[in-house]
Amino acid sequence: MTKTYHGWLDGHGVCHVEVDDGQGAVTSLRDQGFVWGVSGAELPDLAASMLRDVLGNDDGDSRRFVVDVLAVLPPSRWTLSQAQIEEWMRGRPWQKAP
């Protein structure tokens, strides 16, 4: 089953990200939420969390994922599939082989 990541911005400016495992279970990617924006430490942290969830390890380039993917998502609500993230990883020459 393919996972789907749903992010949304609440009224306090905190981005919440939930993961739907494709079998009906939805969990929060991180309990504290993520501060949304293109600067600061939160987007790289979100990128690392998402890539770790997809890869099962820390081999992803979270800085590049921020620039290529997270920084261009709509600010209030977005959805990314595991397949989209894997496609992004396959297109990056710096990505380590599994």
N, C-alpha and C positions, 0 to 999 in steps of 0.2 A: 504494500500500500504506500502511496505517496503522501507525505506530510504537506500541510498547508499552513503558512504563517500569516496571521492577521494582526495588523498593528493599527492602533487608533490613539488619538490624542484626547485626554480628558480635559475637564474644565480648569485644571490646575497646571496644565502644560506638561503633563507627564505622559509619555508614550507607553502604552501597554502592548505587549506582544503575547499572543496565545498561539499554541501549536495544536492543530487538529491532526491526529495521527492517521486519519483516513479510515479508522475503524470505529469512530464515534467518541473517542476520548479526546477531550480538549484540556490542555494544561497551560499554565502561565510559563513563559520562557524564563522569567525572573520575577520573584514576588514583589520586589521593590519598584518595579517599573523602570523605564528609561526616560531620561530627560531628552526631549526631541530637539534637534537642531543640527546644523552642519559644523558647529564648532564645539570644542570641549572634549571631554573624555568619554561621554556617553555613547556616541555613535560607534566608535571603535569597540566599545564594550558590547554593544548590541551586535555588531558584525561578528565579533569573536564568538559570542554565544550562539548565534544562528549557524555559523560555519561549523562550530564544534558539534552542534546538534545534528547537522547533515552528515558530517564526516565521521563523527565518533572520536575525533582527535583534534589536536591543535595545529594541523598542518596547513590550514587556510591562511591567506593573506588578508587579514581583516582591514588593513588600511586601504587596499585596492578595492575591496568590497564596499567600503564606505563611499569612495569616490565614484565607482562605476554603478552602484545599485542604490544604496541607502540615501545618498544625497539627492537623488533625482526622484524619489518616491513622493507622492502627494503628502503634504504635511499633516492632514487630519485623519486620513484612513487609507490603508493599503492592504493588499494581499499578494503574497508570493508563494509559489508552489516549490516544493523540494526539487521538482524537475527543472524549474526555471533557474534555481540556484546551481544545480548540477550542470546545466547548460552553460551558465556563466563560468563555472570552474573549468569546464572543458575548453573554453575559448581563451583561457589565459595561459600563455607559454611558461609562466613562472610556477604554475601549480604543480606540486609534487604528485607523482604517480601514486595511486592507491596501493 
